[in-house]
Amino acid sequence: MHVSFEKSERTKRKIIETVAPIFNKKGYQGTALSDITSAVGLTKGAIYGNFGSKEALAEACFDYNVKFLQKGLYMAWITSTHSLGKLQNLINFYKNNYEAVAQNGGCPLMNAATEADDRFPNFRQKAESIILNWQKEIAAVIKEGQDNGEINAQIEPKAFANTFIALIEGGILIAKTTQDANQFYIIIDNLKGLVDSQLKIKP
């Protein structure tokens, strides 16, 4: 029984790892069952046997894609003891990993939020929850920096967190639409400049 369970979990993991980029590139509606079976080399019955439905598989793939971004946020926070350093680390994470994000079809949060409608409320709710948490985390880092005398106290943390997220997500969207990675790098450098000019306390 234990061996059978482990085999089932390995199969699920293989399916998710293979299909996650497809869903992120084509979207839920644009991904046909034939795309899935062809990519993983399994039958329709095997797919549904492991996940129950196409929507359940899509949600598992979304969670998998988002983990990459969540790991970047986590690493940015733990690799610096200073608030400004944490924010710059997060900017650098996106700058250094843009090509990987682009090759995977773009930001899964933006893709899910763009495609989600009343027929797929789970995707919208998942994307909303992650974005709000992202906003909360960034605002908390800014507030921490203000309390420590490191960040300009005149800045409203939540408002700046919104701008921070909007520039990253907007940069990815513009670069993806124009098929020009330099568009993203220009925007991300402007974000870095914004952090330096507005958050950093001038001597």
Steps between C-alpha positions, in 0.01 A plus 500: 500500500783739594688427176181551299441838669856615430465397136173694474663810650795473261259474208308807619823695543617403152167607349507835681862576410434419134163669462553812717685695225232403247216636714700815572566562130164397352267568791230274638266538205777486241646176634329200344494158661696376199778750590519343844490134395753562222743679733494243782444187290202386706139430413204721583393241757838513672487880518151504650592206725771711660327839511129443451453790259683737268427787739658313794812438292510865392480614863783265598709637212423857603617426855818344360575801278439746783738318736792628291394860569429430866847351537646819352312710757615275784864506388492879463384534859745259664814608313504853643456644847416846364162604360645678197720198434196270505319714244807524276544122527144448381556735206821314413319167520259609227776661296719190517214258434301688237609271218386192695165664574459601135586153370242356736229719347521806723382567854246235609325752725438742217405223259248350744351838591467597133327178401287456812133588483175382659552152356836456674465675839766281663774639276404860570475434874837326507666781305333764717610331821863477387515858374346634823750299703784629282375854557479436875854357515656792310308757705617329820863520388460871424334561840780305669754725328313810611492378860875436482572844358618351171209600273334838446213528749296713259441205267170313534605131507192347336492759221867447419453123514226535237733703278777245553279211389344696213839585350620140514178352361458780248860460388448130437180571306658768281809290428286197419267698273782675312725192510777730618669403827675838514163659576488303824859582594438872447191492723669290769797741506254786542346314793844464655552873454161569658597301808826695526345843445180467703569246773864559588554773758735763363797596723 
